[in-house]
Structure formats: C-alpha cells, structure tokens
Amino acid sequence: MKVKYQGNARVKRGQLQRLRRSFKVLEMKGGESVTDYFGRVLVIANDMRNYGEDMDEVKVVENILRTLIEKFNFIVCSIEESKEIDQLTVDELQSLLLVHEQKLRKREIGEEQVVKVTTVSNRGKGGRGYYQGRGRDIGGRGRATFDKSIIKCFRCHKLGHFQYECLSWGR
C-alpha cells in the first residue's frame, strides 16, 4: 500500500523537486488577499513536509516576506527591523499582515468615496443651464438644482445635507 500511494524514491524525489520549484517561484498576486496567499504557501510547504523535506517555519516566513506584493513593502521592512525573524511564527506573521491589509482596504475605500463624490459633483460644470457658482446660471433663471443625495455632511457623516444644514449642529 505504501509503495502504491507514495511511489518509489525516484517519484518522491521528482515530486519534491516540483514542489521546491513551486515554493521558490511562488509570489503573491495583485488582487489576492493575505489569507488566500498564506493558504497557497502553506499547502505547498505541507506537501513538501509530507515528502520528507525539512521545512521549518523560518523558511516559510522568509519566503512569504520576500514574495509579498509592493504595497506590503513598508510593513515588511518594519517587521524585519523590529522582530526577530528566527522567532516569528507563520501565524504571527499572518496576523500582522492581516491588520496591515485591513488598514490599506479602509484607506482605499475612503479614497474611492472621495473620488466618486468629486467626479459626480464635477459632472455638471461648464454646460449651459448648470449651476456656475454664486449668483445666477447662464440661462439667467436663478440657481439650478442638483442631487444632494451624494453630499456627505462633515459633522455627522450622513448623506443628503451640508454641515450648515445638519440637525445635530446645535447639539
């Protein structure tokens, strides 16, 4: 049974060589999450252990730190400077990177909302009949209307009104 499912030594060596190459050329993909990447790395590392390779955590941690995408460069430098890489476990590294990834996502979502509001509010500028600033529009009929549902209050952070119109302003 053992020979049938594990193969002979030559087959094992071949599989191990394939896994070593996969481990060596492994890199995080652009839109891939930290959790998904760690999953891919650990599957290969565990397969290598099953074929008899000596895979200690230091090798896995160093490989992960080396193969992360560019947006993790700051945290990688920070980890390398402040932590003992020899003492760092895969789980600790994953926790550190997950926290950093969540901060990056929060920042990207905030920037995305700012860009969205800016592009929507700039859409009407320059055309006939649209609001041109203080005073009257080009057509001379008074202020043009616009959609306040995209406006976010600086006071209460809710959509639909300006800060000076906020009901929580007097509180």
Phi, psi and omega in degrees: 000316182299315180295322182294316186270331179259340181081176179276180186299324181293319178294318178299317179297319178297315178297318180296321177297318179297316180293322178299317178295316178300319180293322183289322183265005181296133176216150178287140179272161186308305184264009185284140178278163179299318181298315179296318180295316178298322177301314179297316181296315184290330176297314179294316180298318179292322175298320179295320177297320179297331178269008173100004179285141177277097183248091176275166186296331181298318179298317181294314180299314180297320179295318180296313180299325181285334190249012177287158179285170190298328183291351177260007183302319182296315182290326178297315178298318179298316180295317181295326181281324189261340185248155170276110183299327179294333182265347185283129178269165179297320180296318178297317179298316180298318179298315179299316182288327177295319178298315179297318179297320179295320177297318178297317179298316180298317180294318180296322179294318178298316179294323179297318180293320179297316179297319181297313180295319180296315182291324179290319182286335178276353186299321186270357185289138171096344183267162181291133175091354179267158180298128185250014182118212180287150178093217187256159176279179185299323183286347177080016184259014182098191183289141175277153179272155175216167186276113180277354183294343179264354181277136180247128180290134179285342183274302185257354177065025175260157180274153170109355179204163177271170181298319181290345177262000187293134179287336181270010184294321183280351184283000000 
